[in-house]
Amino acid sequence: MSIIVGYVPTKEGRAALRRAAQEAQLRRTKLIVVNSHRGGRDFDAGEAQRFEEELGKVQRSLDADGVEHEVRALVRGNEPSEDLIAVADESDGDFIVIGLRRRTPVGKLILGSNAQRILLDASCPVLAVKAGDDD
């Protein structure tokens, strides 16, 4: 069993990672951190290097906290929602943790497409985390 977290280097991504790490420690289970990109022409070598460095920081932090983990950087041409759901299915995930952005009143009518797809299509429970003001 494992906990899957979708991670991007934003305050929402950090909030999701922090909560997922807490859950992994509490449940004494493995945390799988998924960083997914569609790739293509907008994802250049410089951006790839920045994400690799960021994921290295994540690994060092989880190591320091004693969290059993695996970090997967995926550039397979999929939407992040597809990658998260696939990893959860492949690893028999207990649940998926995602970060949600705060939205304007109009924006609340439309949930982000990746978040919506994960909430509706995942075969396991999904924990949606909002970032706090101090994140």
Residue pairs with C-beta under 8 A, 6 or more apart in sequence:
1 29
1 30
1 92
1 93
1 94
2 29
2 30
2 31
2 32
2 91
2 92
2 93
2 94
3 20
3 23
3 24
3 27
3 29
3 30
3 31
3 32
3 93
3 94
3 95
3 96
3 97
4 20
4 32
4 34
4 84
4 87
4 88
4 91
4 93
4 95
4 96
4 97
5 16
5 17
5 20
5 31
5 32
5 33
5 34
5 96
5 97
5 98
6 13
6 16
6 34
6 35
6 36
6 80
6 84
6 96
6 97
6 98
6 99
6 114
6 118
7 13
7 16
7 17
7 33
7 34
7 35
7 55
7 58
8 35
8 99
9 51
9 54
10 99
10 131
11 99
11 131
11 135
12 99
12 100
12 101
12 129
12 130
12 131
12 135
13 99
14 99
14 131
14 135
15 99
15 129
15 130
15 131
15 132
15 135
16 97
16 98
16 99
16 129
17 33
17 58
17 97
19 97
19 127
19 129
20 31
20 33
20 97
20 127
21 31
21 62
21 65
21 67
21 69
23 95
23 97
23 127
24 30
24 31
24 67
24 68
24 69
25 65
25 66
25 67
27 94
29 68
29 94
30 68
30 69
30 70
31 62
31 67
31 68
31 69
31 70
32 69
32 70
32 71
32 72
32 87
32 91
32 93
33 55
33 58
33 62
33 69
33 70
33 71
33 72
34 72
34 74
34 80
34 83
34 84
34 87
35 51
35 55
35 71
35 72
35 73
35 74
36 74
36 75
36 76
36 78
36 79
36 80
36 83
36 84
37 43
37 51
37 73
37 74
37 75
37 80
38 75
38 77
38 78
38 79
38 80
39 75
39 76
39 77
40 77
43 75
48 75
51 73
52 73
55 71
55 73
58 71
59 69
59 71
62 69
63 69
72 87
74 83
74 87
76 83
78 86
79 113
79 114
79 117
80 114
81 113
81 114
81 115
81 117
81 118
81 121
82 117
84 96
84 98
84 118
84 122
85 96
85 117
85 118
85 121
85 122
85 123
87 93
88 95
88 96
88 122
88 123
88 124
89 123
93 124
94 124
94 125
95 124
95 125
95 126
95 127
96 118
96 122
96 124
96 125
96 126
96 127
97 126
97 127
97 129
98 114
98 115
98 118
98 126
98 127
98 128
98 129
99 128
99 129
99 130
99 131
100 111
100 112
100 115
100 128
100 129
100 130
101 112
101 131
102 130
102 131
111 119
115 128
118 126
119 126
119 128
